[in-house]
Amino acid sequence: MNENNRYIGMLLDDRYELLEQVGEGGMALVFRALDRRLNRNVAVKIMRDEMAADEEFKRRFCAESQAVAMLSHPNIVAVYDVSHSDSMEYIVMELIDGITLKQYMDRRGILSWKEAVHFSKQIARALGHAHERGIIHRDIKPQNIMLLRDGSIKVADFGIASLENELHENNGQAIGSIHYIAPEQARGELPDARSDVYSLGVVMYEMMTGQVPYTGDSLGEIAIKHMNATPKPIHEINKDLPPALEEIIMRAMASNLQDRYQTAAEMADDLEELSRETDPENADDDQAEQIEVPDVKPVRSVSELSKKGFARRRRRADRVIFLSGAFLALVLAIALFFFLWKYWVEDIFAPATRIMLPNFVGMNYETLVNDPEMISKYNFELTFVVDSSSAPGVVLKQDPKPERSVMVVPSGIDVRLEVSTSSSTLSVPEVVNRYYVDALQTLENAGFVCEIENATSAVVPRDYVIAVSPSAGEEISYGSVVYITVSSGPEILTVEVPNLVGISLDSAKAKLETARLSFGGSEYVVSEFESGTVIGQIPEAFTQIEEHAKVTLIISSGPAE
């Protein structure tokens, strides 16, 4: 995990401080983090860089995460936040203090049937809640089920874990999910709620026998067994299993979709009925080390209804499945439309995102840098050159060259201008009593480099210029340093340096200005990060320094060629 230490201490979106890495997979890294806004520990899952480079994978990761964020159930790991940006993809989840059901089964071996029923009811309730909202897990297995110390269950990674298994499968690696996959998934068909029911049945089979129903020398061999074979009867392995529980498990694992439970809620009802018929006084109290499984008397179940009531409940469940499927199809159709509009149709009707760069040569640079429309589109970088043959202030050259096609970007198009000056000196503009940001821009546009100093003043308002050195009107060489003294009010105040690591240079400059600090220049170093990404800063984040003090940024120039 040492290669991922670069994330430790990072503050995401000015809110989530990464404290330590607690897990990793082929798709993402998992960190324990502090939510500074709500002062609570959370889990942050960050997509690996190589995965984030795959636009389709990234799109699916975000879509699945945003869908799961809508779920709210005591037996589902909550998703608090989803962040989608060009530089990083991550989700913020409930931090679970417990172990996976797989770890618990490895420690305990075959579980008591009461314990298995207690766990399975909670998993079925979680699945039922998600299915009612059109969300299919697609990868139910003991590794994705968390067991808390009080015996409660939390189902994790709805819709997301299957992406990681897909990644492993595409790379030719063996994946644990093949042991829990539904027959229709093995045939390559689209899974639905009944696929999750089948996987839960396999998990229950493993809890009751200590082994999965099908094994083989290859993924294909196991998949074929799921489609065609019949598992060894559970009672031949576990003599203590009630026949009613074996019937529930085998019905959940039925290869034929019509013979299987049609909803997870229906399966949960039968598990509740089995619990209700059990005498709590004689219940098996077999429990895990440090895990207390509460013996709670369940509510009345569907099995206590009349035949007519049961039939009515069944018809209602069928309607819910149909309507859920229709709703999901509508959502997918809408999502497909917006995807096609965004990445194809919109380009036909929307204006071009590239323009031909105007010819600035021969224009006066002051006209350009003082034109609000121009500075809203372009970032002018000026270089002054002594040229007695041209009038002072005339643009001699530009880069990129005129009439070149350039991409329009929100941060503005960078243009370097070479400007004529009649002598080797320039006159310092008058900026005293002006707001310091305006003064900076005026001096830099005139060809000077600025240094800010703070001073207290009971007369000049805070953030306004008290004095400049050299004084206004003095003739100095272009490119010379002009020192600006800015009022901090009656006393000098300090501010906290924001965390700028992981964002672009332009974003970092904007963040510094918001924090009432100044950009102190940058140094570029070769690194594995994308070119233009901030990978270090001086002073460090969260230190207290004077207002308007400079912060130097270490910028990645990209990997070595």
SEMI-781404 format. One line per 10 residues: number of its first residue (from 1); their letters; for each residue x, y, z of C-alpha. Coordinates in nm, 2 decimals. Layout:
N
NUM	A	X:Y:Z | ... .
***
This chain:
561
1	MNENNRYIGM	0.00:0.00:0.00 | 0.30:0.23:0.02 | 0.26:0.34:-0.34 | -0.07:0.50:-0.24 | 0.07:0.71:0.05 | 0.04:1.01:-0.17 | -0.33:1.03:-0.08 | -0.28:1.03:0.29 | -0.35:1.38:0.43 | -0.52:1.49:0.11 .
11	LLDDRYELLE	-0.83:1.70:0.16 | -1.10:1.62:-0.10 | -1.34:1.90:-0.19 | -1.23:2.09:0.12 | -1.42:1.84:0.32 | -1.29:1.48:0.34 | -0.94:1.44:0.50 | -0.79:1.11:0.41 | -0.64:0.95:0.72 | -0.53:0.59:0.63 .
21	QVGEGGMALV	-0.58:0.33:0.37 | -0.80:0.04:0.49 | -0.84:-0.16:0.17 | -0.78:-0.19:-0.20 | -0.91:-0.38:-0.50 | -0.84:-0.39:-0.87 | -1.07:-0.10:-0.93 | -1.04:0.13:-0.63 | -0.86:0.22:-0.31 | -1.05:0.26:0.02 .
31	FRALDRRLNR	-0.95:0.51:0.28 | -1.07:0.60:0.63 | -1.14:0.97:0.62 | -1.27:1.25:0.84 | -1.57:1.44:0.72 | -1.47:1.79:0.86 | -1.81:1.94:0.79 | -2.00:1.68:1.00 | -1.70:1.57:1.22 | -1.75:1.20:1.16 .
41	NVAVKIMRDE	-1.54:0.91:1.01 | -1.63:0.79:0.67 | -1.50:0.55:0.41 | -1.38:0.70:0.08 | -1.34:0.48:-0.23 | -1.11:0.64:-0.49 | -1.10:0.49:-0.84 | -0.75:0.39:-0.95 | -0.58:0.62:-1.20 | -0.58:0.36:-1.47 .
51	MAADEEFKRR	-0.95:0.29:-1.43 | -1.03:0.67:-1.43 | -0.86:0.69:-1.77 | -1.13:0.46:-1.92 | -1.42:0.69:-1.99 | -1.68:0.42:-2.02 | -1.57:0.25:-1.70 | -1.57:0.59:-1.53 | -1.92:0.67:-1.66 | -2.06:0.34:-1.53 .
61	FCAESQAVAM	-1.89:0.39:-1.19 | -2.05:0.73:-1.15 | -2.39:0.62:-1.26 | -2.39:0.32:-1.03 | -2.27:0.52:-0.74 | -2.53:0.79:-0.79 | -2.81:0.53:-0.81 | -2.70:0.36:-0.49 | -2.68:0.70:-0.31 | -3.06:0.70:-0.33 .
71	LSHPNIVAVY	-3.09:0.39:-0.12 | -3.17:0.43:0.25 | -3.20:0.11:0.45 | -3.04:-0.01:0.78 | -2.90:-0.32:0.61 | -2.73:-0.14:0.33 | -2.40:0.04:0.35 | -2.50:0.41:0.30 | -2.34:0.62:0.02 | -2.31:0.98:0.14 .
81	DVSHSDSMEY	-2.15:1.15:-0.15 | -2.03:1.10:-0.51 | -1.76:1.31:-0.67 | -1.71:1.32:-1.04 | -1.43:1.53:-1.19 | -1.16:1.52:-1.46 | -0.89:1.46:-1.20 | -1.05:1.21:-0.96 | -1.35:0.98:-0.91 | -1.46:0.88:-0.56 .
91	IVMELIDGIT	-1.75:0.79:-0.35 | -1.80:0.86:0.03 | -1.96:0.58:0.22 | -2.06:0.48:0.57 | -1.75:0.35:0.76 | -1.83:-0.01:0.89 | -1.67:-0.14:1.21 | -1.69:-0.51:1.14 | -1.58:-0.80:0.92 | -1.71:-0.96:0.61 .
101	LKQYMDRRGI	-1.94:-1.25:0.62 | -1.67:-1.45:0.44 | -1.42:-1.38:0.72 | -1.68:-1.48:0.97 | -1.76:-1.81:0.79 | -1.39:-1.89:0.75 | -1.35:-1.84:1.13 | -1.67:-2.03:1.23 | -1.70:-2.30:0.96 | -2.06:-2.43:0.93 .
111	LSWKEAVHFS	-2.30:-2.18:1.10 | -2.60:-2.27:1.31 | -2.92:-2.26:1.11 | -3.07:-1.99:1.33 | -2.77:-1.77:1.28 | -2.79:-1.82:0.91 | -3.16:-1.74:0.90 | -3.09:-1.42:1.11 | -2.83:-1.30:0.86 | -3.03:-1.41:0.55 .
121	KQIARALGHA	-3.34:-1.22:0.66 | -3.14:-0.90:0.68 | -2.98:-0.95:0.34 | -3.32:-1.03:0.18 | -3.47:-0.71:0.33 | -3.18:-0.51:0.19 | -3.22:-0.66:-0.15 | -3.60:-0.61:-0.14 | -3.55:-0.24:-0.06 | -3.31:-0.20:-0.36 .
131	HERGIIHRDI	-3.52:-0.40:-0.60 | -3.82:-0.19:-0.53 | -3.62:0.11:-0.65 | -3.50:-0.06:-0.97 | -3.14:-0.14:-0.84 | -2.99:-0.48:-0.88 | -2.68:-0.58:-0.69 | -2.56:-0.84:-0.94 | -2.28:-0.96:-0.72 | -2.41:-1.09:-0.39 .
141	KPQNIMLLRD	-2.14:-1.30:-0.22 | -2.00:-1.32:0.14 | -1.72:-1.08:0.05 | -1.97:-0.80:-0.01 | -2.17:-0.86:0.31 | -2.05:-0.68:0.62 | -2.12:-0.82:0.97 | -2.12:-0.58:1.26 | -2.04:-0.66:1.62 | -2.41:-0.66:1.72 .
151	GSIKVADFGI	-2.49:-0.93:1.46 | -2.65:-0.68:1.22 | -2.58:-0.71:0.85 | -2.48:-0.44:0.60 | -2.48:-0.52:0.22 | -2.21:-0.33:0.04 | -2.12:-0.22:-0.31 | -2.46:-0.23:-0.48 | -2.40:-0.23:-0.85 | -2.03:-0.14:-0.80 .
161	ASLENELHEN	-1.86:-0.47:-0.70 | -1.97:-0.63:-1.03 | -1.77:-0.37:-1.22 | -1.45:-0.48:-1.03 | -1.53:-0.85:-1.11 | -1.59:-0.76:-1.47 | -1.24:-0.59:-1.47 | -1.08:-0.91:-1.33 | -1.27:-1.13:-1.57 | -1.16:-0.92:-1.87 .
171	NGQAIGSIHY	-0.80:-0.96:-1.76 | -0.84:-1.33:-1.75 | -0.82:-1.35:-1.37 | -1.03:-1.59:-1.16 | -1.30:-1.42:-0.96 | -1.49:-1.53:-0.65 | -1.83:-1.43:-0.79 | -1.84:-1.72:-1.04 | -1.93:-1.95:-0.74 | -2.24:-1.73:-0.67 .
181	IAPEQARGEL	-2.35:-1.64:-1.02 | -2.71:-1.70:-1.14 | -2.76:-1.93:-1.44 | -2.90:-1.65:-1.65 | -2.60:-1.43:-1.57 | -2.37:-1.73:-1.67 | -2.56:-1.74:-2.01 | -2.48:-1.37:-2.06 | -2.84:-1.26:-2.01 | -2.94:-0.94:-1.83 .
191	PDARSDVYSL	-2.98:-1.01:-1.46 | -3.28:-0.90:-1.26 | -3.40:-0.92:-0.90 | -3.43:-1.30:-0.92 | -3.06:-1.32:-1.00 | -2.98:-1.16:-0.66 | -3.22:-1.41:-0.50 | -3.02:-1.70:-0.65 | -2.69:-1.56:-0.53 | -2.83:-1.53:-0.18 .
201	GVVMYEMMTG	-2.94:-1.89:-0.20 | -2.58:-1.99:-0.28 | -2.46:-1.78:0.02 | -2.71:-1.96:0.25 | -2.60:-2.30:0.10 | -2.24:-2.21:0.19 | -2.34:-2.10:0.54 | -2.52:-2.43:0.60 | -2.25:-2.66:0.45 | -1.92:-2.48:0.47 .
211	QVPYTGDSLG	-1.88:-2.51:0.09 | -2.01:-2.37:-0.23 | -2.25:-2.58:-0.43 | -2.03:-2.60:-0.75 | -1.66:-2.62:-0.80 | -1.44:-2.68:-1.10 | -1.11:-2.64:-1.27 | -1.21:-2.34:-1.47 | -1.46:-2.06:-1.47 | -1.65:-2.21:-1.76 .
221	EIAIKHMNAT	-1.69:-2.54:-1.59 | -1.84:-2.38:-1.28 | -2.07:-2.16:-1.49 | -2.20:-2.47:-1.68 | -2.28:-2.64:-1.35 | -2.48:-2.34:-1.24 | -2.68:-2.37:-1.56 | -2.73:-2.75:-1.57 | -2.63:-2.92:-1.25 | -2.82:-2.99:-0.93 .
231	PKPIHEINKD	-2.63:-2.93:-0.60 | -2.57:-3.20:-0.35 | -2.87:-3.20:-0.10 | -2.78:-2.99:0.21 | -2.92:-3.25:0.46 | -2.66:-3.50:0.34 | -2.39:-3.26:0.46 | -2.56:-3.10:0.76 | -2.80:-3.33:0.95 | -2.92:-3.05:1.18 .
241	LPPALEEIIM	-3.08:-2.85:0.90 | -3.46:-2.81:0.93 | -3.63:-2.94:0.61 | -3.82:-2.61:0.58 | -3.50:-2.41:0.56 | -3.35:-2.65:0.29 | -3.67:-2.59:0.09 | -3.62:-2.21:0.11 | -3.26:-2.24:0.00 | -3.33:-2.48:-0.29 .
251	RAMASNLQDR	-3.62:-2.27:-0.41 | -3.39:-1.96:-0.41 | -3.13:-2.16:-0.61 | -3.38:-2.29:-0.87 | -3.23:-2.28:-1.22 | -3.57:-2.21:-1.38 | -3.66:-1.85:-1.31 | -4.03:-1.93:-1.27 | -3.95:-2.19:-1.00 | -3.74:-1.94:-0.80 .
261	YQTAAEMADD	-3.86:-1.68:-0.55 | -3.99:-1.39:-0.77 | -3.89:-1.12:-0.52 | -3.64:-1.10:-0.23 | -3.93:-0.97:-0.01 | -4.12:-1.30:-0.07 | -3.81:-1.49:0.04 | -3.77:-1.27:0.35 | -4.13:-1.35:0.44 | -4.07:-1.72:0.43 .
271	LEELSRETDP	-3.76:-1.68:0.65 | -3.97:-1.47:0.89 | -4.23:-1.75:0.90 | -3.96:-2.01:0.98 | -3.83:-1.79:1.26 | -4.18:-1.73:1.39 | -4.25:-2.10:1.41 | -3.92:-2.16:1.61 | -3.96:-2.15:1.99 | -3.73:-1.87:2.11 .
281	ENADDDQAEQ	-3.68:-2.04:2.45 | -3.51:-2.33:2.28 | -3.32:-2.13:2.02 | -2.96:-2.22:1.95 | -2.74:-1.95:2.10 | -2.43:-2.04:1.90 | -2.26:-1.70:1.83 | -1.94:-1.57:1.69 | -1.65:-1.44:1.90 | -1.73:-1.08:2.00 .
291	IEVPDVKPVR	-2.05:-1.08:1.79 | -2.38:-1.09:1.96 | -2.67:-1.21:1.74 | -2.99:-1.07:1.90 | -3.28:-1.31:1.94 | -3.56:-1.09:1.82 | -3.92:-1.22:1.77 | -4.01:-1.13:1.41 | -4.33:-0.97:1.28 | -4.62:-1.18:1.14 .
301	SVSELSKKGF	-4.55:-1.29:0.78 | -4.73:-1.35:0.46 | -4.77:-1.72:0.54 | -5.04:-1.62:0.81 | -5.26:-1.47:0.54 | -5.57:-1.64:0.40 | -5.53:-1.81:0.06 | -5.72:-1.52:-0.10 | -5.50:-1.27:0.07 | -5.19:-1.46:-0.03 .
311	ARRRRRADRV	-5.31:-1.46:-0.39 | -5.38:-1.09:-0.38 | -5.03:-1.03:-0.23 | -4.87:-1.24:-0.50 | -5.06:-1.05:-0.78 | -4.94:-0.72:-0.62 | -4.58:-0.84:-0.62 | -4.61:-0.94:-0.99 | -4.74:-0.59:-1.07 | -4.45:-0.43:-0.87 .
321	IFLSGAFLAL	-4.20:-0.64:-1.07 | -4.36:-0.54:-1.40 | -4.38:-0.17:-1.31 | -4.02:-0.17:-1.17 | -3.90:-0.33:-1.50 | -4.09:-0.07:-1.71 | -3.96:0.21:-1.49 | -3.60:0.08:-1.52 | -3.64:0.05:-1.90 | -3.77:0.42:-1.92 .
331	VLAIALFFFL	-3.48:0.54:-1.71 | -3.23:0.35:-1.93 | -3.40:0.50:-2.24 | -3.37:0.85:-2.10 | -3.01:0.79:-2.00 | -2.93:0.66:-2.35 | -3.09:0.97:-2.51 | -2.89:1.21:-2.29 | -2.57:1.01:-2.36 | -2.63:1.03:-2.74 .
341	WKYWVEDIFA	-2.72:1.40:-2.72 | -2.41:1.48:-2.52 | -2.16:1.29:-2.72 | -2.30:1.28:-3.07 | -2.63:1.46:-3.15 | -2.54:1.79:-2.97 | -2.23:1.83:-3.18 | -2.45:1.85:-3.49 | -2.66:2.14:-3.36 | -2.43:2.31:-3.11 .
351	PATRIMLPNF	-2.18:2.57:-3.22 | -1.82:2.46:-3.27 | -1.60:2.45:-2.97 | -1.30:2.57:-3.17 | -1.24:2.92:-3.30 | -0.99:3.09:-3.53 | -0.76:3.30:-3.32 | -0.78:3.68:-3.41 | -0.48:3.87:-3.54 | -0.36:4.09:-3.25 .
361	VGMNYETLVN	-0.04:4.21:-3.43 | -0.04:4.58:-3.48 | -0.29:4.65:-3.21 | -0.21:4.85:-2.89 | -0.17:4.61:-2.60 | -0.35:4.84:-2.35 | -0.66:4.83:-2.57 | -0.65:4.45:-2.54 | -0.58:4.41:-2.17 | -0.84:4.67:-2.07 .
371	DPEMISKYNF	-1.12:4.53:-2.29 | -1.35:4.33:-2.06 | -1.47:4.11:-2.35 | -1.11:4.03:-2.45 | -0.99:3.94:-2.10 | -1.29:3.72:-2.05 | -1.18:3.51:-2.35 | -0.80:3.53:-2.35 | -0.52:3.51:-2.09 | -0.26:3.76:-2.23 .
381	ELTFVVDSSS	0.10:3.71:-2.13 | 0.31:4.01:-2.22 | 0.68:4.04:-2.31 | 0.82:4.39:-2.38 | 1.09:4.43:-2.65 | 1.28:4.75:-2.73 | 1.19:4.84:-3.09 | 1.25:5.20:-3.20 | 1.09:5.13:-3.54 | 0.74:5.07:-3.39 .
391	APGVVLKQDP	0.52:5.29:-3.17 | 0.53:5.20:-2.80 | 0.27:4.95:-2.69 | 0.22:4.79:-3.03 | 0.19:4.41:-3.05 | 0.48:4.28:-3.26 | 0.42:3.90:-3.24 | 0.17:3.66:-3.09 | 0.18:3.29:-3.00 | -0.03:3.10:-3.11 .
401	KPERSVMVVP	-0.02:3.27:-3.45 | -0.32:3.45:-3.60 | -0.59:3.24:-3.78 | -0.49:2.93:-3.59 | -0.77:2.70:-3.48 | -0.78:2.69:-3.10 | -1.01:2.51:-2.84 | -1.24:2.74:-2.64 | -1.20:2.65:-2.27 | -1.37:2.80:-1.96 .
411	SGIDVRLEVS	-1.04:2.91:-1.81 | -0.96:3.12:-2.11 | -0.72:3.08:-2.41 | -0.36:3.15:-2.33 | -0.20:3.40:-2.57 | 0.16:3.53:-2.55 | 0.21:3.88:-2.69 | 0.54:4.05:-2.77 | 0.50:4.43:-2.72 | 0.71:4.71:-2.85 .
421	TSSSTLSVPE	0.86:4.97:-2.62 | 1.06:5.27:-2.73 | 1.32:5.25:-2.46 | 1.45:5.00:-2.20 | 1.24:5.17:-1.93 | 0.87:5.20:-1.84 | 0.68:5.43:-1.62 | 0.52:5.29:-1.30 | 0.14:5.34:-1.31 | -0.04:5.50:-1.02 .
431	VVNRYYVDAL	-0.22:5.24:-0.81 | -0.22:5.38:-0.46 | -0.56:5.36:-0.28 | -0.68:5.10:-0.53 | -0.80:4.75:-0.45 | -0.49:4.53:-0.44 | -0.62:4.28:-0.71 | -0.69:4.56:-0.95 | -0.35:4.71:-0.87 | -0.17:4.38:-0.94 .
441	QTLENAGFVC	-0.34:4.34:-1.27 | -0.26:4.70:-1.38 | 0.11:4.66:-1.29 | 0.15:4.32:-1.45 | -0.03:4.44:-1.77 | 0.22:4.72:-1.78 | 0.51:4.47:-1.78 | 0.62:4.46:-1.41 | 0.66:4.18:-1.16 | 0.48:4.24:-0.83 .
451	EIENATSAVV	0.57:4.16:-0.47 | 0.31:4.21:-0.20 | 0.39:4.33:0.15 | 0.14:4.38:0.44 | 0.12:4.67:0.68 | -0.13:4.79:0.93 | -0.32:5.11:0.87 | -0.59:5.29:1.06 | -0.66:5.51:0.76 | -0.64:5.30:0.44 .
461	PRDYVIAVSP	-0.91:5.03:0.42 | -0.81:4.67:0.44 | -0.69:4.51:0.10 | -0.63:4.86:-0.05 | -0.28:4.97:-0.16 | -0.09:5.20:0.09 | 0.22:5.26:-0.12 | 0.43:5.13:-0.41 | 0.80:5.11:-0.46 | 0.94:5.25:-0.69 .
471	SAGEEISYGS	0.68:5.53:-0.68 | 0.43:5.61:-0.95 | 0.58:5.79:-1.25 | 0.94:5.65:-1.20 | 1.11:5.51:-1.50 | 1.23:5.15:-1.45 | 1.32:4.86:-1.67 | 1.03:4.64:-1.79 | 1.02:4.32:-1.60 | 1.14:4.49:-1.29 .
481	VVYITVSSGP	0.99:4.41:-0.94 | 0.74:4.66:-0.80 | 0.67:4.62:-0.43 | 0.31:4.68:-0.33 | 0.22:4.76:0.04 | -0.13:4.64:0.11 | -0.33:4.75:0.41 | -0.43:4.47:0.65 | -0.64:4.71:0.85 | -0.56:4.80:1.21 .
491	EILTVEVPNL	-0.37:4.47:1.26 | -0.20:4.21:1.05 | -0.43:3.90:1.02 | -0.33:3.54:0.94 | -0.51:3.29:0.72 | -0.50:2.91:0.68 | -0.32:2.78:0.37 | -0.57:2.56:0.17 | -0.48:2.22:0.04 | -0.40:2.26:-0.33 .
501	VGISLDSAKA	-0.25:1.92:-0.40 | -0.43:1.72:-0.67 | -0.59:2.01:-0.86 | -0.49:2.21:-1.16 | -0.27:2.52:-1.16 | -0.56:2.75:-1.26 | -0.78:2.61:-0.99 | -0.50:2.65:-0.73 | -0.46:3.02:-0.82 | -0.83:3.08:-0.78 .
511	KLETARLSFG	-0.83:2.90:-0.45 | -0.53:3.11:-0.33 | -0.72:3.43:-0.42 | -1.03:3.31:-0.24 | -0.81:3.24:0.07 | -0.66:3.59:0.05 | -0.32:3.46:-0.05 | -0.09:3.52:-0.34 | 0.06:3.29:-0.60 | 0.43:3.28:-0.55 .
521	GSEYVVSEFE	0.54:3.11:-0.87 | 0.57:2.74:-0.96 | 0.83:2.47:-1.01 | 0.78:2.19:-1.26 | 0.90:1.83:-1.18 | 0.86:1.50:-1.37 | 0.61:1.28:-1.20 | 0.35:1.01:-1.27 | 0.07:1.26:-1.24 | -0.10:1.44:-1.53 .
531	SGTVIGQIPE	0.09:1.74:-1.65 | -0.04:2.06:-1.49 | -0.15:1.89:-1.16 | -0.03:2.04:-0.83 | 0.17:1.78:-0.64 | 0.32:2.00:-0.37 | 0.31:2.34:-0.21 | 0.52:2.57:0.01 | 0.40:2.64:0.28 | 0.22:2.32:0.36 .
541	AFTQIEEHAK	-0.16:2.30:0.37 | -0.34:2.41:0.69 | -0.05:2.62:0.83 | -0.13:2.98:0.94 | 0.05:3.26:0.75 | 0.00:3.63:0.69 | -0.27:3.75:0.45 | -0.15:3.80:0.10 | 0.17:3.60:0.16 | 0.30:3.40:-0.13 .
551	VTLIISSGPA	0.25:3.02:-0.18 | 0.48:2.84:-0.42 | 0.34:2.54:-0.61 | 0.51:2.23:-0.72 | 0.36:2.13:-1.06 | 0.38:1.79:-1.24 | 0.52:1.81:-1.59 | 0.40:1.46:-1.66 | 0.58:1.13:-1.67 | 0.93:1.11:-1.82 .
561	E	0.92:1.03:-2.19 .
***
